[in-house]
């Protein structure tokens, strides 16, 4: 978001983007200019309110958006790229987004596949010392494992085609790492299997699965987040397992996303109210800025009166009279500052 007194022409945008990051070359700046969405005045504020409230996000109701907006503002502020009006806008933006998240159900039902997988797993009441076998160390499994680790699971074995990636994730989880070709050598069993690889064929065939069971007959839990799935259908059919798979999670995600979309009208009503509040606060702030010189002017008048205009007369006063006069002047000084400000705001409210 840019606060600028100039029209945002392509030439002006080139200047803005080149100043914002001097490492960008002409092609990158040109791409940014051509792909910019320009909002002016209250339209820009409304867009920011909706963005922070995650109404315009790919995943509606994603709480992380408000954190990203705040972080972007803080970084811009640290570089001296913000002003008083942008500070006012950002305060109202964060306030608006928080109310949207707390007063509506826009973020109530999770839509993240990983979040849904964990919630499903949580209902199974697995013990936190369960043996967790992780196959695949990509982004999805990494996020899933962070959820598990955060909620107390601590016994991890990570297996991946590239051993170094397995070692990186295992280090974060304080677990063990193996390469995928050593899968058949895993002999410590498992209680929970989390798998997500890019294999076109099932990783877990009956023979592989039998080997991993090491003769155990207890019911196992499998979270299969791969597309296509990593677990052969015969295992689901013939073995005692709790099977959490991505297609059902996607269906649930879509249902929750639909429920979130139904909340949009409520969110928009709330945002409209917050936009009206912002307009009023913006006008009041303009009055404050326009009159910010009043206090200094009043102080100057007082100092001139005391040191020049009435200096001889003041010399004839005793200490008690001087103190009384000083208290009177201080009282009047405060009123001369606050009363005009209050009257200006009242006039503004009346006209609004």
C-alpha positions as MATLAB code, in Angstrom:
seq = 'XXXXXXXXXXXXXXXXXXXXXXXXXXXXXXXXXXXXXXXXXXXXXXXXXXXXXXXXXXXXXXXXXXXXXXXXXXXXXXXXXXXXXXXXXXXXXXXXXXXXXXXXXXXXXXXXXXXXXXXXXXXXXXXXXXXXXXXXXXXXXXXXXXXXXXXXXXXXXXXXXXXXXXXXXXXXXXXXXXXXXXXXXXXXXXXXXXXXXXXXXXXXXXXXXXXXXXXXXXXXXXXXXXXXXXXXXXXXXXXXXXXXXXXXXXXXXXXXXXXXXXXXXXXXXXXXXXXXXXXXXXXXXXXXXXXXXXXXXXXXXXXXXXXXXXXXXXXXXXXXXXXXXXXXXXXXXXXXXXXXXXXXXXXXXXXX';
ca = [
       0.000    0.000    0.000;
       1.322    3.448   -0.958;
       0.423    6.798    0.566;
       1.271    9.306   -2.150;
       0.211   12.798   -3.129;
       0.991   12.058   -6.780;
      -1.161   10.211   -9.311;
       0.022    6.613   -9.541;
       1.002    6.666  -13.198;
       3.260    3.904  -14.598;
       6.198    6.312  -14.377;
       5.423    7.070  -10.739;
       5.102    3.366   -9.953;
       8.496    2.726  -11.539;
       9.981    5.277   -9.159;
       8.217    3.715   -6.178;
       9.300    0.156   -6.956;
      12.891    1.103   -7.788;
      13.099    3.007   -4.480;
      11.487    0.186   -2.548;
      14.100   -2.343   -3.701;
      17.137   -1.046   -5.559;
      18.198   -4.589   -6.495;
      15.314   -4.965   -8.960;
      16.264   -4.723  -12.612;
      14.159   -3.047  -15.310;
      12.304   -6.255  -16.192;
      11.336   -6.897  -12.573;
      10.187   -3.304  -12.101;
       8.205   -3.458  -15.337;
       6.558   -6.705  -14.212;
       5.598   -5.113  -10.881;
       4.130   -2.045  -12.606;
       2.097   -4.117  -15.072;
       0.788   -6.438  -12.354;
      -0.135   -3.791   -9.802;
      -3.744   -3.392   -8.726;
      -4.315    0.304   -8.008;
      -6.850    1.420   -5.419;
      -7.307    5.082   -4.569;
      -8.698    6.770   -1.442;
     -11.293    4.840    0.544;
     -11.195    2.040   -2.027;
      -7.600    1.414   -0.963;
      -8.566    1.335    2.720;
     -11.477   -1.002    2.011;
      -9.186   -3.304    0.031;
      -6.704   -3.395    2.913;
      -9.472   -4.165    5.423;
     -10.698   -7.068    3.277;
      -7.192   -8.357    2.657;
      -6.225   -8.372    6.347;
      -9.567  -10.007    7.176;
      -8.768  -12.678    4.569;
     -11.868  -12.140    2.454;
      -9.796  -11.758   -0.724;
      -7.420  -14.643    0.054;
      -7.093  -17.854   -1.895;
      -8.076  -19.590    1.353;
     -10.836  -17.501    2.924;
     -10.480  -16.946    6.657;
      -6.755  -17.721    6.841;
      -5.607  -16.113   10.107;
      -1.996  -15.943    8.989;
      -2.879  -13.066    6.657;
      -3.232  -10.544    9.486;
       0.245  -11.499   10.728;
       1.688  -11.013    7.256;
       0.046   -7.586    6.918;
       1.360   -6.467   10.300;
       4.858   -7.769    9.495;
       4.886   -5.936    6.149;
       3.909   -2.697    7.863;
       6.556   -3.107   10.576;
       9.249   -3.705    7.948;
       8.130   -0.655    5.977;
       8.088    1.422    9.136;
      11.632    0.349   10.016;
      12.738    1.604    6.595;
      11.043    4.965    7.092;
       8.411    4.302    4.420;
       5.324    5.015    6.535;
       3.655    8.205    7.727;
       1.052    9.237   10.286;
      -1.910    8.497    8.019;
      -0.607    5.030    7.182;
      -0.168    4.420   10.918;
      -3.835    5.355   11.431;
      -4.915    3.119    8.548;
      -2.891    0.175    9.856;
      -4.255    0.495   13.396;
      -7.799    0.405   12.026;
      -6.922   -2.459    9.683;
      -5.657   -4.668   12.518;
      -8.644   -3.693   14.668;
     -11.032   -4.551   11.831;
      -9.409   -7.924   11.086;
      -9.443   -8.943   14.746;
     -13.145   -8.187   15.013;
     -13.861  -10.148   11.840;
     -12.039  -13.187   13.232;
     -13.627  -12.966   16.686;
     -17.188  -11.861   15.861;
     -17.830  -14.118   12.862;
     -17.195  -17.780   12.029;
     -15.007  -16.952    9.013;
     -12.032  -18.812   10.536;
     -13.905  -21.287   12.735;
     -13.654  -24.460   10.657;
     -10.149  -25.431    9.474;
      -9.548  -25.821    5.744;
      -5.856  -26.710    5.813;
      -5.362  -30.388    4.948;
      -2.692  -30.703    7.620;
      -4.897  -29.062   10.268;
      -7.775  -31.361    9.379;
      -5.493  -34.415    9.454;
      -4.266  -33.510   12.916;
      -7.792  -32.864   14.211;
      -8.877  -36.273   12.926;
      -5.832  -37.863   14.541;
      -6.443  -36.041   17.825;
      -9.858  -37.677   18.136;
      -8.151  -41.098   18.116;
      -6.356  -40.270   21.391;
      -2.950  -41.655   20.457;
      -0.378  -41.515   23.239;
       2.365  -38.939   22.834;
       5.033  -41.661   23.116;
       3.611  -43.427   20.042;
       6.209  -44.501   17.496;
       5.813  -42.176   14.514;
       7.181  -43.357   11.179;
       7.415  -40.521    8.650;
       7.958  -41.323    4.975;
       8.715  -38.259    2.850;
      10.332  -35.037    4.054;
       8.602  -32.518    1.792;
       6.663  -29.434    2.819;
       3.425  -31.262    3.665;
       5.032  -33.860    5.912;
       7.277  -31.245    7.492;
       4.228  -29.172    8.447;
       2.383  -32.267    9.678;
       5.338  -33.294   11.840;
       5.614  -29.811   13.330;
       1.976  -30.139   14.406;
       2.696  -33.504   15.995;
       5.884  -32.341   17.697;
       4.184  -29.205   18.998;
       1.461  -31.334   20.604;
       3.808  -33.663   22.435;
       4.748  -36.470   20.040;
       8.454  -37.210   20.452;
       9.352  -40.591   18.970;
      10.054  -39.986   15.263;
      11.790  -41.886   12.494;
      12.023  -39.981    9.191;
      12.589  -41.787    5.906;
      13.187  -39.981    2.628;
      14.664  -40.691   -0.793;
      17.297  -38.004   -0.175;
      18.902  -38.800    3.163;
      20.056  -35.230    3.834;
      16.433  -33.991    3.785;
      15.414  -36.786    6.157;
      18.259  -35.787    8.472;
      17.202  -32.122    8.414;
      13.620  -32.929    9.443;
      14.715  -35.589   11.949;
      17.009  -33.065   13.617;
      14.083  -30.688   14.124;
      12.034  -33.531   15.618;
      14.955  -34.979   17.617;
      14.389  -38.267   15.831;
      16.214  -40.721   13.562;
      16.720  -40.530    9.803;
      16.934  -43.218    7.118;
      17.056  -43.184    3.332;
      14.075  -44.659    1.464;
      16.062  -47.673    0.270;
      16.411  -48.657    3.933;
      12.636  -48.780    4.470;
      12.623  -52.575    4.492;
      15.279  -52.528    7.238;
      13.163  -50.506    9.657;
      12.645  -52.991   12.469;
      11.384  -50.995   15.467;
       7.749  -50.974   14.387;
       5.334  -48.034   14.393;
       2.049  -46.853   15.847;
       1.463  -43.936   13.487;
       2.567  -43.810    9.861;
       2.654  -40.403    8.146;
       3.378  -40.636    4.446;
       3.506  -38.171    1.570;
       5.779  -38.898   -1.382;
       5.695  -38.100   -5.078;
       5.632  -41.746   -6.113;
       3.285  -42.716   -8.924;
       2.826  -46.181   -7.402;
       2.034  -47.161   -3.808;
       5.097  -47.195   -1.564;
       3.376  -49.475    0.904;
       2.492  -52.790   -0.675;
       1.374  -55.763    1.405;
       4.878  -57.179    1.621;
       6.406  -53.858    2.692;
       3.651  -53.263    5.227;
       3.939  -56.782    6.680;
       7.648  -56.230    7.173;
       7.064  -52.922    8.981;
       4.546  -54.536   11.353;
       7.301  -56.867   12.736;
       4.579  -59.297   13.773;
       2.554  -56.796   15.794;
      -1.238  -57.174   15.666;
      -2.290  -53.880   17.312;
      -4.383  -51.461   15.303;
      -2.247  -48.897   13.484;
      -3.005  -45.382   12.309;
      -2.010  -44.122    8.876;
      -2.096  -40.528    7.610;
      -1.704  -40.722    3.832;
      -1.377  -37.228    2.333;
       0.077  -38.277   -1.021;
      -1.541  -37.819   -4.446;
      -1.855  -40.533   -5.663;
      -1.971  -42.293   -2.302;
       1.114  -44.088   -0.993;
      -0.837  -46.950    0.620;
      -2.112  -49.846   -1.487;
      -5.885  -50.315   -1.232;
      -5.473  -53.971   -0.186;
      -3.821  -52.825    3.063;
      -6.813  -50.641    3.891;
      -9.107  -53.575    3.223;
      -7.219  -56.409    4.928;
      -5.562  -54.834    7.984;
      -6.800  -53.238   11.196;
      -5.983  -49.559   10.663;
      -7.331  -46.065   11.193;
      -6.838  -44.665    7.712;
      -6.787  -40.891    7.269;
      -6.460  -40.093    3.584;
      -6.273  -36.930    1.555;
      -9.436  -37.308   -0.541;
     -11.730  -37.363    2.498;
      -9.752  -34.497    4.017;
     -10.216  -32.511    0.814;
     -13.972  -33.108    0.912;
     -14.077  -31.880    4.504;
     -11.895  -28.918    3.577;
     -14.297  -27.955    0.785;
     -17.288  -28.221    3.150;
     -15.558  -25.988    5.690;
     -14.545  -23.539    2.998;
     -18.174  -23.347    1.861;
     -19.216  -22.644    5.453;
     -16.644  -19.871    5.626;
     -17.940  -18.320    2.411;
     -21.416  -18.121    3.948;
     -19.921  -15.839    6.604;
     -18.654  -13.304    4.060;
     -21.800  -11.143    4.136;
     -21.504  -10.801    7.931;
     -17.847   -9.875    7.554;
     -18.627   -7.264    4.914;
     -21.254   -5.658    7.171;
     -18.699   -5.407    9.967;
     -16.059   -4.025    7.589;
     -18.520   -1.348    6.398;
     -18.965   -0.212    9.995;
     -15.193   -0.129   10.552;
     -14.730    1.833    7.323;
     -17.213    4.466    8.523;
     -15.319    4.653   11.811;
     -12.075    5.091    9.936;
     -13.508    7.940    7.863;
     -14.472    9.785   11.026;
     -11.128    9.150   12.719;
      -9.334   10.260    9.574;
     -11.229   13.577    9.539;
     -10.553   14.115   13.225;
      -6.873   13.418   12.700;
      -6.764   15.987    9.907;
      -8.227   18.551   12.307;
      -5.621   17.638   14.926;
      -2.788   18.003   12.434;
      -4.174   21.279   11.074;
      -4.350   22.677   14.614;
      -1.129   21.178   15.965;
       0.496   24.633   15.924;
      -2.148   26.070   18.294;
      -0.481   24.889   21.542;
       2.852   26.407   20.549;
       1.200   29.683   19.533;
      -0.624   29.930   22.859;
       2.597   29.245   24.762;
       4.355   31.966   22.780;
       1.581   34.478   23.609;
       1.884   33.629   27.305;
       5.670   33.956   27.281;
       5.497   37.294   25.477;
       2.890   38.608   27.920;
       4.967   37.587   30.937;
       8.436   38.532   29.713;
       7.620   41.657   27.674;
       4.127   43.171   27.721;
       3.421   42.949   31.470;
       6.929   42.409   32.826;
       7.022   45.676   34.835;
       3.603   45.109   36.353;
       4.573   41.549   37.377;
       7.566   42.889   39.286;
       5.235   44.688   41.679;
       3.400   41.471   42.665;
       4.274   39.470   45.775;
       5.020   35.724   45.587;
       1.457   34.705   46.432;
      -0.025   36.896   43.721;
       2.562   35.677   41.194;
       1.675   32.057   41.982;
      -2.049   32.737   41.604;
      -1.497   34.506   38.284;
       0.703   31.683   37.040;
      -1.985   29.111   37.915;
      -4.620   31.191   36.122;
      -2.481   31.521   33.011;
      -1.743   27.790   33.007;
      -5.473   27.007   33.296;
      -6.360   29.404   30.487;
      -3.532   28.074   28.332;
      -4.905   24.532   28.569;
      -8.434   25.717   27.773;
      -7.273   27.768   24.804;
      -5.677   24.597   23.472;
      -8.428   22.047   24.223;
     -11.587   24.102   23.613;
     -10.872   25.058   19.961;
      -9.873   21.450   19.240;
     -13.092   20.153   20.784;
     -15.214   22.738   18.962;
     -13.573   21.909   15.631;
     -14.300   18.199   16.120;
     -17.904   18.911   17.099;
     -18.386   21.033   13.985;
     -16.865   18.248   11.945;
     -19.169   15.636   13.454;
     -22.207   17.867   12.924;
     -21.317   18.458    9.271;
     -20.713   14.738    8.769;
];
